[in-house]
Amino acid sequence: MKNALKTIILSACLFTSISYANAQETNKTFLKGIWELDGPKVTTPDGKQLVLVHLVKIFSEDGTFQNLAFTPVESRLSHKGKFVVLDDNSYEEIIESQSAQSNGKLSGETYKLKYSFSADKNQLSLKGVIKGNDGQEKFQLNETWNRVK
């Protein structure tokens, strides 16, 4: 009886750990790809909606990411680093470098972000807190990203 109980408990623990690992890998797979920030828009005098800065986030299969910024006059790497999926609704960005024009203190920091997907997995919502240049928590991050197809 004791051996049967041990087998059941060990099987349950193994199933739980495999399910947890699979959920993390699945969410990493969902993150993988190119995302465009549904960013701030400006209305022109003739009523057109324009995005002044296009931001793109690329999650790679090897666990790295990069954010790119595109404006009418320049394109640049905003910041890059590694990402680690922690659970079904949070991941960490470990920032390795950032451009001089980036807002906030990113380089050398690790940020834990909450994430969620739309039902079709083509929209990604991110929430968190980002430090300012003085190292104090300043920016409430609340972003919506659309998958680039």
NUDREN-139204 format. One record per residue: residue number from 1; residue in one letter; x, y negated, z of N, C-alpha, C, CB in turn. Coordinates in steps of 0.001 Angstrom, whole numbers, plus 500000, padded with zeros to 6 digits. Atoms other than C-alpha are relative to their C-alpha. Glycine has a CB too. Example, Ala and Ser with C-alpha at 12.3 -4.5 7.8 and 13.67 -1.06 7.14 Angstrom:
2
+-----+------+--------+--------+--------+--------+---------+--------+--------+--------+--------+--------+---------+--------+
|  nr | rest |  neast | nnorth |    nup | caeast | canorth |   caup |  ceast | cnorth |    cup | cbeast | cbnorth |   cbup |
+-----+------+--------+--------+--------+--------+---------+--------+--------+--------+--------+--------+---------+--------+
|   1 |    a | 500890 | 501190 | 500000 | 512300 |  504500 | 507800 | 500900 | 498800 | 500000 | 499008 |  499973 | 501246 |
|   2 |    s | 499180 | 501190 | 499940 | 513670 |  501060 | 507140 | 499230 | 498910 | 500730 | 500414 |  499538 | 498585 |
+-----+------+--------+--------+--------+--------+---------+--------+--------+--------+--------+--------+---------+--------+
END
This chain:
149
+-----+------+--------+--------+--------+--------+---------+--------+--------+--------+--------+--------+---------+--------+
|  nr | rest |  neast | nnorth |    nup | caeast | canorth |   caup |  ceast | cnorth |    cup | cbeast | cbnorth |   cbup |
+-----+------+--------+--------+--------+--------+---------+--------+--------+--------+--------+--------+---------+--------+
|   1 |    m | 500822 | 501184 | 500000 | 500000 |  500000 | 500000 | 500874 | 498743 | 500000 | 499061 |  500007 | 501205 |
|   2 |    k | 499112 | 501157 | 499934 | 502834 |  497599 | 500902 | 500685 | 499771 | 498656 | 501049 |  500190 | 501106 |
|   3 |    n | 499343 | 500124 | 501301 | 504609 |  498342 | 497605 | 499050 | 499431 | 498949 | 500532 |  501360 | 499542 |
|   4 |    a | 500992 | 500514 | 500959 | 501410 |  497668 | 495640 | 499777 | 498508 | 500232 | 498656 |  500774 | 500126 |
|   5 |    l | 500183 | 501421 | 499665 | 500927 |  494358 | 497470 | 501209 | 499182 | 499552 | 499773 |  499825 | 501521 |
|   6 |    k | 498782 | 500683 | 500444 | 504558 |  493368 | 496793 | 500001 | 499852 | 498480 | 501258 |  500771 | 500464 |
|   7 |    t | 500042 | 500035 | 501463 | 504123 |  494238 | 493109 | 499006 | 498954 | 499518 | 499631 |  501381 | 499435 |
|   8 |    i | 501022 | 500986 | 500387 | 500951 |  492139 | 492863 | 500508 | 498583 | 500247 | 498684 |  500238 | 500782 |
|   9 |    i | 499488 | 501339 | 499663 | 502578 |  489147 | 494604 | 501125 | 499605 | 499048 | 500502 |  499959 | 501468 |
|  10 |    l | 498910 | 500294 | 500920 | 505723 |  489362 | 492469 | 499479 | 499743 | 498587 | 501007 |  501148 | 499989 |
|  11 |    s | 500586 | 500201 | 501325 | 503641 |  489669 | 489310 | 499322 | 498645 | 499906 | 498999 |  501110 | 499683 |
|  12 |    a | 500674 | 501301 | 499981 | 501573 |  486627 | 490281 | 501016 | 498861 | 499959 | 499111 |  499872 | 501250 |
|  13 |    c | 498950 | 501028 | 499999 | 504720 |  484591 | 491002 | 500661 | 499900 | 498630 | 501061 |  500310 | 501076 |
|  14 |    l | 499374 | 499981 | 501320 | 506291 |  485634 | 487714 | 499081 | 499370 | 498961 | 500355 |  501438 | 499593 |
|  15 |    f | 500973 | 500556 | 500937 | 503110 |  484808 | 485764 | 499907 | 498482 | 500170 | 498614 |  500651 | 500205 |
|  16 |    t | 500099 | 501434 | 499734 | 502879 |  481383 | 487451 | 501226 | 499262 | 499486 | 499824 |  499744 | 501497 |
|  17 |    s | 498786 | 500687 | 500450 | 506514 |  480494 | 486729 | 500113 | 500006 | 498474 | 501240 |  500657 | 500619 |
|  18 |    i | 499975 | 499945 | 501464 | 506243 |  481641 | 483085 | 498987 | 499024 | 499428 | 499712 |  501431 | 499496 |
|  19 |    s | 501037 | 500931 | 500469 | 503002 |  479673 | 482634 | 500472 | 498564 | 500148 | 498682 |  500208 | 500777 |
|  20 |    y | 499493 | 501349 | 499756 | 504613 |  476559 | 484151 | 501078 | 499644 | 498974 | 500563 |  499883 | 501433 |
|  21 |    a | 498931 | 500246 | 500981 | 507684 |  476872 | 481904 | 499418 | 499846 | 498600 | 501033 |  501150 | 500021 |
|  22 |    n | 500636 | 500115 | 501313 | 505472 |  477420 | 478852 | 499271 | 498680 | 499848 | 499032 |  501150 | 499778 |
|  23 |    a | 500706 | 501285 | 500058 | 503373 |  474343 | 479700 | 500995 | 498869 | 499755 | 499207 |  499746 | 501309 |
|  24 |    q | 498988 | 501029 | 500205 | 506539 |  472213 | 479923 | 500518 | 500045 | 498566 | 501160 |  500174 | 500995 |
|  25 |    e | 499483 | 499869 | 501361 | 507848 |  473581 | 476617 | 498949 | 499569 | 498983 | 500442 |  501447 | 499726 |
|  26 |    t | 501077 | 500412 | 500899 | 504456 |  473088 | 474955 | 499899 | 498479 | 499950 | 498657 |  500610 | 500448 |
|  27 |    n | 500088 | 501457 | 499981 | 504316 |  469455 | 476069 | 501228 | 499372 | 499357 | 499839 |  499492 | 501435 |
|  28 |    k | 498809 | 500497 | 500689 | 507895 |  468941 | 474884 | 499786 | 500096 | 498493 | 501266 |  500799 | 500427 |
|  29 |    t | 500304 | 499835 | 501419 | 506739 |  470285 | 471522 | 499017 | 498931 | 499532 | 499430 |  501401 | 499730 |
|  30 |    f | 500957 | 501039 | 500366 | 503784 |  467871 | 471516 | 500672 | 498630 | 499928 | 498845 |  499966 | 501003 |
|  31 |    l | 499292 | 501289 | 500021 | 506132 |  464949 | 472289 | 500879 | 499870 | 498764 | 500853 |  499838 | 501262 |
|  32 |    k | 499041 | 500008 | 501100 | 508541 |  465925 | 469516 | 499412 | 499324 | 498765 | 500437 |  501428 | 499663 |
|  33 |    g | 500435 | 500663 | 501226 | 508306 |  463697 | 466463 | 500215 | 498497 | 500069 | 498538 |  500300 | 499730 |
|  34 |    i | 499859 | 501450 | 500112 | 508027 |  460050 | 465498 | 498679 | 499354 | 500405 | 500409 |  499579 | 498550 |
|  35 |    w | 501162 | 500709 | 499480 | 505641 |  457705 | 467311 | 500177 | 498505 | 499758 | 499797 |  500296 | 501511 |
|  36 |    e | 499963 | 501452 | 500192 | 504772 |  454088 | 466520 | 499134 | 499344 | 501079 | 499503 |  499603 | 498561 |
|  37 |    l | 500722 | 500705 | 498950 | 503748 |  451710 | 469293 | 498826 | 499243 | 499407 | 500931 |  499042 | 500754 |
|  38 |    d | 501184 | 500766 | 500380 | 500235 |  450359 | 468926 | 500165 | 498658 | 500689 | 498635 |  500730 | 500412 |
|  39 |    g | 499499 | 501187 | 499329 | 501730 |  446983 | 469668 | 499159 | 498754 | 499866 | 501318 |  499710 | 499508 |
|  40 |    p | 500710 | 501282 | 500020 | 500675 |  443410 | 470138 | 499894 | 499470 | 498573 | 500714 |  498970 | 500900 |
|  41 |    k | 500255 | 500517 | 501342 | 499149 |  441851 | 467051 | 499745 | 498495 | 500062 | 498797 |  500728 | 499349 |
|  42 |    v | 500225 | 501434 | 500129 | 499007 |  438236 | 465904 | 499027 | 499805 | 498844 | 501350 |  499212 | 499763 |
|  43 |    t | 500953 | 500291 | 501068 | 496133 |  436851 | 463875 | 500493 | 498794 | 499216 | 498573 |  499745 | 500570 |
|  44 |    t | 499566 | 501095 | 500872 | 497164 |  434718 | 460899 | 498822 | 499054 | 499759 | 500556 |  500549 | 498644 |
|  45 |    p | 501087 | 500959 | 500259 | 495167 |  431599 | 459895 | 498914 | 500553 | 499068 | 500575 |  498730 | 499401 |
|  46 |    d | 501009 | 499433 | 500901 | 493453 |  433652 | 457183 | 499333 | 501255 | 500576 | 500637 |  500332 | 498660 |
|  47 |    g | 500692 | 498924 | 499310 | 492334 |  436276 | 459733 | 500661 | 501364 | 499960 | 498676 |  500123 | 499448 |
|  48 |    k | 499306 | 498706 | 500054 | 494860 |  439050 | 459026 | 500668 | 500294 | 501341 | 501052 |  500013 | 498860 |
|  49 |    q | 499313 | 499560 | 498781 | 496239 |  441069 | 461949 | 501398 | 500479 | 499624 | 499199 |  501134 | 500727 |
|  50 |    l | 498614 | 499616 | 500275 | 500049 |  441333 | 461905 | 500686 | 500434 | 501283 | 500773 |  498838 | 499347 |
|  51 |    v | 499143 | 499591 | 498887 | 502442 |  443180 | 464182 | 501356 | 499359 | 499746 | 500108 |  501585 | 500126 |
|  52 |    l | 498732 | 500707 | 500196 | 505542 |  441012 | 464686 | 501203 | 500910 | 500177 | 500100 |  498837 | 500962 |
|  53 |    v | 498910 | 499055 | 499758 | 507732 |  443786 | 466031 | 499418 | 501404 | 499959 | 500712 |  499721 | 501371 |
|  54 |    h | 500398 | 498591 | 500046 | 507279 |  447423 | 465073 | 500987 | 500779 | 500854 | 499963 |  500550 | 498522 |
|  55 |    l | 499166 | 499156 | 499158 | 508570 |  449792 | 467713 | 499694 | 501461 | 499690 | 499770 |  499689 | 501507 |
|  56 |    v | 500115 | 498580 | 500313 | 509202 |  453448 | 466936 | 500780 | 500780 | 501045 | 500521 |  500313 | 498559 |
|  57 |    k | 499346 | 499111 | 499032 | 510033 |  456201 | 469438 | 500136 | 501356 | 499329 | 499185 |  500106 | 501358 |
|  58 |    i | 499750 | 498693 | 500600 | 511620 |  459418 | 468210 | 500430 | 500968 | 501104 | 501089 |  499908 | 498876 |
|  59 |    f | 499653 | 498918 | 499086 | 511598 |  462516 | 470421 | 500539 | 501152 | 499154 | 498759 |  500450 | 500870 |
|  60 |    s | 499373 | 498916 | 500768 | 513991 |  465176 | 469077 | 499893 | 501322 | 500748 | 501478 |  499676 | 499711 |
|  61 |    e | 500116 | 498653 | 499445 | 513899 |  468911 | 469627 | 501090 | 500293 | 501029 | 500057 |  501028 | 498883 |
|  62 |    d | 498881 | 499733 | 499089 | 517262 |  468820 | 471438 | 499890 | 499258 | 501332 | 501297 |  499627 | 499331 |
|  63 |    g | 500200 | 500687 | 498729 | 515797 |  466719 | 474291 | 500532 | 498578 | 500023 | 500642 |  500776 | 501088 |
|  64 |    t | 499562 | 501391 | 500066 | 517089 |  463347 | 473085 | 498871 | 499150 | 499416 | 501299 |  499861 | 499145 |
|  65 |    f | 500974 | 500913 | 500570 | 515062 |  460276 | 472183 | 500710 | 498695 | 499660 | 498810 |  499757 | 500977 |
|  66 |    q | 499514 | 501347 | 500297 | 515609 |  456838 | 470714 | 498822 | 499107 | 499666 | 501020 |  500017 | 498834 |
|  67 |    n | 501002 | 501011 | 500331 | 513533 |  453680 | 470429 | 500624 | 499028 | 499017 | 499485 |  499256 | 501279 |
|  68 |    l | 499529 | 500907 | 501040 | 513930 |  451543 | 467314 | 499046 | 498825 | 499902 | 500125 |  500725 | 498635 |
|  69 |    a | 500807 | 501208 | 500170 | 512714 |  447970 | 466768 | 500230 | 499446 | 498606 | 500344 |  498934 | 501078 |
|  70 |    f | 499944 | 500566 | 501349 | 511909 |  446485 | 463371 | 499257 | 498666 | 499990 | 499390 |  500984 | 498951 |
|  71 |    t | 500621 | 501313 | 500173 | 511211 |  442792 | 462734 | 500236 | 499569 | 498557 | 500580 |  498942 | 501017 |
|  72 |    p | 499734 | 500472 | 501362 | 511106 |  440774 | 459511 | 501470 | 499662 | 499736 | 499162 |  498790 | 499722 |
|  73 |    v | 498605 | 500411 | 500207 | 514749 |  439763 | 460099 | 501040 | 501030 | 500424 | 500252 |  498739 | 500740 |
|  74 |    e | 499011 | 499011 | 499563 | 516384 |  442794 | 461722 | 499349 | 501322 | 500383 | 500797 |  499461 | 501178 |
|  75 |    s | 500388 | 498732 | 499400 | 516158 |  446414 | 462734 | 501146 | 500429 | 500895 | 499672 |  501092 | 498914 |
|  76 |    r | 498956 | 499640 | 499039 | 517986 |  447780 | 465735 | 499549 | 501155 | 500877 | 500374 |  498795 | 500869 |
|  77 |    l | 500247 | 498973 | 498993 | 518281 |  450618 | 468181 | 499770 | 499279 | 501314 | 501194 |  501027 | 500102 |
|  78 |    s | 500313 | 500664 | 498735 | 516554 |  449343 | 471323 | 500684 | 500722 | 501161 | 498470 |  499950 | 500224 |
|  79 |    h | 499327 | 499181 | 498987 | 517642 |  452174 | 473608 | 499857 | 501469 | 499630 | 499416 |  499731 | 501419 |
|  80 |    k | 500025 | 498567 | 500272 | 518330 |  455899 | 473598 | 500469 | 500760 | 501222 | 500872 |  500346 | 498781 |
|  81 |    g | 499587 | 499161 | 498882 | 518944 |  458799 | 475918 | 499429 | 501395 | 499877 | 499574 |  499381 | 501317 |
|  82 |    k | 500550 | 498648 | 499938 | 517558 |  462147 | 477020 | 498645 | 499938 | 500679 | 500957 |  500970 | 500756 |
|  83 |    f | 501281 | 499902 | 499303 | 514087 |  463194 | 478110 | 499817 | 501415 | 500523 | 498828 |  499607 | 499068 |
|  84 |    v | 500269 | 498718 | 499359 | 512957 |  465973 | 480415 | 498533 | 500017 | 500408 | 500938 |  500236 | 501237 |
|  85 |    v | 501391 | 499840 | 499594 | 509339 |  467121 | 480731 | 499990 | 500609 | 501398 | 499202 |  500890 | 498982 |
|  86 |    l | 500038 | 499542 | 498613 | 508633 |  467507 | 484459 | 498787 | 500884 | 500269 | 499992 |  498807 | 500948 |
|  87 |    d | 501221 | 499225 | 499819 | 505051 |  468784 | 484371 | 498997 | 499592 | 498927 | 499407 |  499792 | 501426 |
|  88 |    d | 501028 | 500239 | 501021 | 501763 |  468500 | 482469 | 499697 | 498530 | 499747 | 498741 |  500689 | 500395 |
|  89 |    n | 500332 | 501403 | 500216 | 501575 |  464724 | 482893 | 501126 | 499024 | 500331 | 498809 |  499654 | 500807 |
|  90 |    s | 498890 | 500927 | 499756 | 505027 |  463297 | 483602 | 501298 | 500527 | 499380 | 500189 |  499775 | 501515 |
|  91 |    y | 498674 | 499658 | 500515 | 508478 |  463219 | 482084 | 500960 | 498889 | 500397 | 499980 |  500200 | 498443 |
|  92 |    e | 498975 | 500998 | 499688 | 511754 |  461391 | 482680 | 500738 | 499609 | 498736 | 500990 |  500533 | 501057 |
|  93 |    e | 499095 | 500501 | 501022 | 513674 |  459204 | 480303 | 501292 | 499627 | 500713 | 499385 |  498771 | 499214 |
|  94 |    i | 498679 | 500309 | 499462 | 517386 |  459127 | 481155 | 500672 | 499126 | 498941 | 500851 |  501323 | 500328 |
|  95 |    i | 499525 | 500958 | 500993 | 518627 |  455995 | 479380 | 501531 | 499978 | 500011 | 499424 |  498578 | 500277 |
|  96 |    e | 498545 | 499984 | 500118 | 522198 |  456288 | 478121 | 500557 | 498672 | 499505 | 500429 |  501110 | 499069 |
|  97 |    s | 499527 | 501297 | 500494 | 522463 |  452974 | 476269 | 498822 | 499172 | 499511 | 501037 |  500185 | 498865 |
|  98 |    q | 501020 | 500917 | 500477 | 520479 |  449920 | 475243 | 500664 | 498851 | 499253 | 499140 |  499473 | 501170 |
|  99 |    s | 499451 | 501151 | 500720 | 520922 |  446977 | 472906 | 499971 | 498770 | 500912 | 499198 |  499733 | 498684 |
| 100 |    a | 499942 | 501226 | 499205 | 521744 |  443535 | 474276 | 498666 | 499258 | 499984 | 501111 |  499088 | 499482 |
| 101 |    q | 501266 | 500710 | 500129 | 518337 |  442275 | 473084 | 498849 | 500674 | 500757 | 499640 |  499879 | 498545 |
| 102 |    s | 501073 | 499281 | 499310 | 516322 |  444845 | 475080 | 499623 | 499293 | 501294 | 500421 |  501449 | 500292 |
| 103 |    n | 500485 | 500578 | 498740 | 514167 |  443584 | 477932 | 500203 | 500999 | 501130 | 498501 |  499600 | 499891 |
| 104 |    g | 499894 | 499162 | 498817 | 514837 |  444914 | 481395 | 501329 | 500725 | 500105 | 498892 |  500994 | 500011 |
| 105 |    k | 498798 | 499212 | 499743 | 517542 |  447060 | 482912 | 499679 | 501444 | 499661 | 500485 |  499855 | 501488 |
| 106 |    l | 500284 | 498646 | 500456 | 517489 |  450312 | 481011 | 501207 | 500907 | 500115 | 499518 |  499978 | 498576 |
| 107 |    s | 498812 | 499163 | 500080 | 521013 |  451622 | 480518 | 500422 | 500502 | 501380 | 501143 |  499229 | 499350 |
| 108 |    g | 499570 | 499395 | 498747 | 522090 |  454035 | 483239 | 498861 | 500321 | 500956 | 500962 |  499099 | 500678 |
| 109 |    e | 501160 | 499765 | 499136 | 518561 |  454284 | 484670 | 499253 | 501260 | 499568 | 499053 |  498786 | 499975 |
| 110 |    t | 500918 | 498903 | 500277 | 516169 |  457215 | 484895 | 498607 | 499526 | 500378 | 500396 |  501307 | 500782 |
| 111 |    y | 501369 | 500451 | 499768 | 512497 |  456363 | 484550 | 499050 | 501180 | 499896 | 499603 |  498896 | 498997 |
| 112 |    k | 501042 | 498981 | 500020 | 509676 |  458717 | 485463 | 498743 | 499342 | 499434 | 499745 |  500605 | 501441 |
| 113 |    l | 501176 | 500545 | 500668 | 506721 |  458085 | 483153 | 498869 | 501020 | 500010 | 500338 |  499586 | 498557 |
| 114 |    k | 501197 | 499164 | 500122 | 503191 |  459457 | 483233 | 499579 | 499982 | 498541 | 498834 |  499496 | 500938 |
| 115 |    y | 500449 | 499953 | 501383 | 501898 |  460627 | 479872 | 498704 | 500789 | 499880 | 501078 |  500614 | 499109 |
| 116 |    s | 501185 | 499221 | 500347 | 498681 |  461882 | 478337 | 499817 | 499918 | 498490 | 498723 |  499482 | 500758 |
| 117 |    f | 500244 | 499929 | 501438 | 497613 |  462876 | 474842 | 498512 | 499861 | 499721 | 500539 |  501321 | 499415 |
| 118 |    s | 501382 | 499941 | 500473 | 494425 |  462293 | 472899 | 499685 | 501468 | 499703 | 499781 |  499087 | 498721 |
| 119 |    a | 500410 | 498617 | 500244 | 492433 |  465452 | 472162 | 500702 | 500604 | 498785 | 498496 |  500069 | 499809 |
| 120 |    d | 499354 | 499479 | 501212 | 494015 |  465768 | 468694 | 501528 | 499920 | 500051 | 499500 |  499242 | 498790 |
| 121 |    k | 498545 | 500109 | 499768 | 497543 |  465127 | 470098 | 500682 | 498987 | 499074 | 500653 |  501362 | 499818 |
| 122 |    n | 499426 | 501006 | 500897 | 498040 |  462188 | 467695 | 500133 | 498634 | 500649 | 499159 |  499881 | 498760 |
| 123 |    q | 499814 | 501238 | 499259 | 497967 |  459474 | 470352 | 500579 | 500349 | 501362 | 498660 |  499211 | 500139 |
| 124 |    l | 499262 | 499769 | 498762 | 500283 |  459288 | 473348 | 499906 | 498750 | 500864 | 501488 |  500369 | 499712 |
| 125 |    s | 500053 | 501119 | 499057 | 499681 |  457067 | 476390 | 501103 | 500181 | 501033 | 498602 |  499905 | 500691 |
| 126 |    l | 498918 | 499981 | 499009 | 502620 |  456195 | 478657 | 499751 | 498922 | 501043 | 501382 |  499792 | 499322 |
| 127 |    k | 500137 | 500960 | 498899 | 502516 |  454505 | 482067 | 501181 | 500172 | 500936 | 498650 |  500195 | 500766 |
| 128 |    g | 498906 | 499963 | 499043 | 505242 |  453586 | 484516 | 500415 | 498604 | 500391 | 501185 |  500758 | 499432 |
| 129 |    v | 499456 | 501280 | 499561 | 507305 |  450818 | 486060 | 501441 | 499919 | 499526 | 499904 |  499835 | 501555 |
| 130 |    i | 498652 | 500212 | 500531 | 510457 |  449397 | 484430 | 500670 | 498882 | 500784 | 499960 |  499661 | 498479 |
| 131 |    k | 499249 | 501014 | 499257 | 513174 |  447418 | 486205 | 500368 | 498823 | 499114 | 501260 |  500608 | 500602 |
| 132 |    g | 499561 | 501202 | 500698 | 514007 |  443855 | 485218 | 501516 | 499935 | 499963 | 499430 |  498745 | 500668 |
| 133 |    n | 498545 | 500159 | 500102 | 517513 |  442576 | 484482 | 500671 | 499920 | 501369 | 500332 |  498752 | 499195 |
| 134 |    d | 499435 | 500086 | 498655 | 518004 |  441982 | 488222 | 499929 | 501325 | 500754 | 499281 |  498931 | 500790 |
| 135 |    g | 500067 | 498679 | 499374 | 517359 |  445687 | 488936 | 498756 | 500229 | 500834 | 501193 |  500204 | 500853 |
| 136 |    q | 501241 | 499863 | 499242 | 514029 |  445046 | 490675 | 498886 | 500480 | 499084 | 499613 |  498665 | 500668 |
| 137 |    e | 501119 | 499527 | 500803 | 510841 |  446757 | 489514 | 499156 | 498806 | 499573 | 499144 |  501030 | 500786 |
| 138 |    k | 500669 | 501185 | 500507 | 509168 |  444210 | 487265 | 498903 | 500275 | 498999 | 500986 |  499111 | 499388 |
| 139 |    f | 500908 | 499824 | 501119 | 507375 |  445581 | 484243 | 499087 | 501196 | 500224 | 500781 |  500166 | 498703 |
| 140 |    q | 500956 | 498891 | 500017 | 504201 |  447659 | 484397 | 499903 | 500463 | 498560 | 498583 |  499577 | 500574 |
| 141 |    l | 500045 | 499437 | 501338 | 504514 |  449865 | 481366 | 498652 | 500673 | 499800 | 501162 |  501003 | 499774 |
| 142 |    n | 501275 | 499385 | 500356 | 501182 |  450772 | 479768 | 499922 | 499937 | 498482 | 498760 |  499271 | 500693 |
| 143 |    e | 499848 | 500007 | 501457 | 501711 |  451766 | 476147 | 499173 | 501107 | 499361 | 501475 |  500157 | 499612 |
| 144 |    t | 500673 | 499000 | 500825 | 499786 |  453595 | 473461 | 500806 | 500164 | 498734 | 498523 |  499595 | 499682 |
| 145 |    w | 499190 | 499671 | 501167 | 501783 |  455312 | 470730 | 499187 | 500903 | 499064 | 501334 |  500693 | 500426 |
| 146 |    n | 500684 | 499190 | 501004 | 500406 |  456785 | 467496 | 501019 | 500845 | 499240 | 499198 |  499104 | 499023 |
| 147 |    r | 499105 | 499105 | 500714 | 502008 |  459809 | 465857 | 500110 | 499557 | 498531 | 499499 |  501467 | 500099 |
| 148 |    v | 499767 | 500331 | 501413 | 503572 |  458979 | 462474 | 499917 | 501302 | 499227 | 501397 |  499279 | 499777 |
| 149 |    k | 500188 | 498765 | 500789 | 502454 |  461524 | 459902 | 500645 | 499874 | 498655 | 498519 |  500325 | 499830 |
+-----+------+--------+--------+--------+--------+---------+--------+--------+--------+--------+--------+---------+--------+
END
